[in-house]
Amino acid sequence: MRNPNGACLRLPLLALLLAAACSARPRNAADAIRAQIAKYAAAFDAADVGLASQVWLTSPEISFINPAVHSHGWEEVKGVYEFFGTAFSERKLTVRDVAVHAYGDGAWAEFYWHFDAKQRSDGAEVKTDGRESQVYRKVDGRWALVHVHYSGMPVPLRQ
């Protein structure tokens, strides 16, 4: 396509499309890790091991600590997602107040979460709140989750 002066209009259009495509990608480590945390929550919501494998480094060196179990390696960690799929007919993990700290090829994130679910066995509602820290490592150009530790909300100390 040419304008009346004969100049090609394709180059500006191509530049615009390229700029739009680049802006859709995370611009820095914190953005990339926030995107991984969103995918992490979506994987729990769907109890989707395949989606979780896009977040985690699927190796024997990863770990996941929670009040019920301490999982080591991808084979055990993916069992957490399988358990959520078996135990709950509905799941919704909501993440808030995310803070990301990145240093070179390593990073950690911390946040609070709320979990709503229905038990598959009897339909009983489950509502829990907690806090979580996650450790990431940049591997082959992507931020991969290598460790999670979550617990309930803080309990006030009695004086």
C-alpha positions in Angstrom: 0.0 0.0 0.0 1.3 3.5 -0.9 0.3 6.9 0.1 -0.2 9.7 -2.5 3.5 10.6 -2.4 4.4 7.0 -3.2 5.9 6.1 0.2 5.3 2.6 1.5 2.9 2.4 4.4 3.8 -1.2 5.3 6.9 -0.3 7.3 5.0 1.8 9.9 2.3 -0.8 10.1 4.9 -3.5 10.7 6.6 -1.4 13.4 3.2 -0.9 15.1 2.4 -4.6 15.1 5.9 -5.5 16.4 5.6 -2.9 19.2 2.2 -4.4 20.2 3.6 -7.9 20.2 6.5 -6.9 22.4 4.3 -5.0 24.8 2.3 -8.2 25.5 5.4 -10.0 26.8 6.6 -9.4 30.4 9.0 -6.5 30.4 11.1 -7.5 33.4 11.7 -10.3 35.9 9.0 -9.1 38.3 6.4 -9.1 35.5 7.4 -12.5 34.2 7.2 -14.0 37.8 3.8 -12.3 38.4 2.6 -14.0 35.2 4.0 -17.3 36.5 2.1 -16.8 39.8 -1.1 -16.2 37.8 -0.5 -19.4 35.9 0.3 -21.2 39.2 -3.1 -20.2 40.6 -4.9 -21.2 37.4 -3.2 -24.6 37.5 -4.7 -25.1 41.1 -8.1 -23.9 39.9 -8.1 -26.4 37.1 -6.0 -29.1 39.0 -4.0 -29.1 35.7 -0.7 -30.8 36.0 0.2 -29.8 32.4 -0.3 -26.1 33.2 1.6 -26.5 36.5 4.5 -28.0 34.5 4.7 -24.7 32.6 5.4 -22.9 36.0 7.6 -25.4 37.8 11.0 -26.7 36.9 10.0 -30.3 36.4 13.1 -31.8 38.0 14.0 -33.9 41.1 15.5 -30.9 42.8 12.3 -28.9 43.5 10.3 -28.9 46.7 6.9 -27.9 48.0 6.2 -27.5 51.7 2.6 -27.1 53.0 0.9 -28.0 56.3 0.0 -31.5 55.0 3.1 -32.7 53.1 6.7 -31.9 52.1 7.0 -33.0 48.5 10.4 -33.4 46.7 10.9 -33.6 43.0 8.4 -33.1 40.2 6.8 -36.6 40.6 5.7 -35.7 44.2 4.9 -32.1 43.5 2.5 -32.9 40.6 0.8 -35.2 43.1 -0.3 -32.1 45.0 -2.2 -30.9 41.9 -3.7 -34.4 41.4 -4.8 -34.4 45.0 -6.6 -31.1 44.6 -8.4 -32.5 41.6 -9.4 -35.6 43.4 -10.4 -34.0 46.7 -12.3 -30.9 45.4 -14.9 -30.6 42.8 -14.5 -26.8 42.6 -11.4 -24.8 43.4 -10.5 -21.1 43.3 -7.1 -19.8 44.5 -7.0 -16.0 44.8 -3.6 -14.3 45.2 -3.1 -10.8 46.6 -0.3 -8.5 47.7 2.4 -10.1 45.6 6.0 -8.8 46.2 8.7 -10.0 43.8 12.5 -9.8 44.5 14.8 -10.7 41.6 18.6 -10.9 41.7 20.3 -12.1 38.5 19.0 -15.6 37.7 17.3 -16.1 41.1 14.2 -14.6 42.6 11.6 -15.1 45.3 8.0 -14.0 45.6 5.8 -13.6 48.6 2.0 -13.2 48.8 -1.2 -13.9 50.6 -3.9 -16.1 49.2 -7.5 -17.1 49.7 -8.8 -20.6 48.7 -12.4 -21.5 48.1 -13.4 -25.0 47.2 -16.1 -27.7 47.5 -15.2 -31.1 48.8 -15.9 -33.8 46.2 -17.0 -36.3 48.8 -19.9 -34.3 50.4 -20.0 -30.9 48.7 -18.9 -29.1 51.9 -17.4 -25.7 51.3 -13.8 -25.1 52.2 -12.4 -21.6 52.8 -8.9 -21.1 53.8 -6.4 -18.2 53.9 -2.7 -18.2 54.0 0.6 -16.8 53.0 3.2 -18.2 50.6 6.8 -17.8 49.5 8.1 -19.1 46.2 11.6 -19.4 44.9 12.3 -19.1 41.1 15.3 -19.8 38.9 15.8 -18.5 35.4 16.3 -21.6 33.2 16.6 -21.5 29.4 15.1 -18.0 29.3 12.1 -18.6 31.5 11.4 -18.2 35.2 10.8 -21.6 36.7 9.4 -22.3 40.2 11.8 -24.4 42.3 10.4 -24.1 45.8 7.1 -23.2 47.5 6.4 -22.9 51.2 2.9 -22.0 52.4 1.2 -21.8 55.7 -1.9 -20.4 57.3 -2.3 -16.8 58.4 -0.3 -15.6 61.4 -1.8 -16.3 64.8 -1.6 -13.4 67.3 0.7 -14.2 70.2 -1.0 -14.2 73.6 0.6 -11.9 76.1 
